[in-house]
């Protein structure tokens, strides 16, 4: 059965950045905030209120999962988050949608991709 992502798309900025921060590894709240700032080169910052409100919604929707601390040395109060299988598929679908949007925009404004 194919997952139905349509009801979740397009993702708004905060959930998109949170999911991108969790794409590489499991993270705790502060780690997510730091990764969002790093990935956006400091242009987008998510505060604790926005982060935890969005994490709760993502948990309720089954997009993100909570997991136990990484090791015995971790603070037991620290909560770690990871993408669920559904969340990973949702993020991949949103990335493909955004890539299509950028391709279309380039056609209309005649912008060529930057060369590395």
C-alpha positions in Angstrom: 0.0 0.0 0.0 1.4 3.4 -1.0 1.6 6.0 1.8 -0.6 9.0 1.3 1.5 12.1 2.0 -0.8 14.6 0.3 -2.6 15.7 3.5 0.8 16.8 4.9 2.1 18.6 1.9 3.4 21.2 1.4 5.4 21.3 4.7 5.7 24.6 6.4 9.2 25.9 7.2 9.5 24.8 10.8 8.4 21.1 10.2 10.5 21.0 7.1 13.6 22.2 8.9 13.0 19.8 11.8 12.6 16.8 9.5 15.8 17.8 7.6 17.7 18.0 10.9 16.5 14.5 11.8 17.3 13.0 8.4 21.0 12.3 9.2 20.7 11.1 12.8 18.6 11.0 15.9 18.8 14.3 17.9 17.6 15.8 21.1 15.8 19.2 21.1 18.9 21.4 21.4 20.7 19.3 18.8 17.8 19.9 16.4 17.9 23.6 17.0 21.7 23.7 16.3 21.4 21.5 13.2 18.6 23.7 11.7 20.8 26.8 12.2 23.8 25.0 10.7 21.9 23.7 7.6 20.4 27.1 7.0 23.7 28.9 7.6 22.0 30.8 10.4 19.2 32.2 8.2 16.5 30.1 9.9 16.4 29.5 13.7 13.7 27.6 15.5 13.1 28.5 19.1 12.1 26.1 21.9 8.4 26.9 21.8 8.2 26.4 18.0 10.4 23.4 18.1 8.5 21.5 20.8 5.0 22.5 19.5 6.0 21.1 16.1 7.7 18.0 17.5 4.5 17.2 19.4 2.4 17.5 16.3 4.9 15.4 14.3 4.9 12.8 17.1 1.1 12.7 17.1 1.0 12.3 13.3 3.6 9.4 13.4 6.1 11.4 11.3 8.7 11.5 14.2 9.3 9.0 16.9 10.8 9.5 20.4 13.5 7.1 21.5 15.4 6.3 24.7 18.7 8.1 25.5 21.7 6.9 23.4 23.8 5.6 26.3 23.9 5.1 30.0 25.9 8.4 30.4 23.2 10.5 28.7 20.9 12.6 30.9 17.7 10.4 31.4 15.6 13.6 31.0 16.9 14.2 27.5 14.5 13.1 24.8 15.8 12.0 21.5 13.8 12.1 18.2 14.1 10.3 14.9 12.2 10.1 11.6 9.7 7.3 11.4 9.6 5.3 8.2 6.5 7.3 7.2 8.4 10.6 8.1 11.4 9.6 5.9 9.0 8.9 3.0 7.2 12.2 3.6 10.5 14.1 3.6 11.6 12.4 0.4 8.3 13.3 -1.3 8.6 17.0 -0.1 12.1 17.2 -1.4 11.0 15.9 -4.8 8.1 18.4 -4.9 10.5 21.3 -4.1 13.0 20.1 -6.7 10.2 20.2 -9.3 9.2 23.7 -8.2 12.8 24.9 -8.5 13.2 23.3 -12.0 10.0 25.1 -13.1 11.1 28.4 -11.6 14.4 28.1 -13.5 12.6 27.6 -16.7 10.6 30.8 -16.2 13.3 33.1 -15.0 16.1 31.5 -17.0 18.4 30.9 -14.1 21.1 28.2 -14.5 22.3 26.1 -11.6 25.5 27.3 -10.1 28.5 25.2 -10.9 30.5 23.8 -8.0 
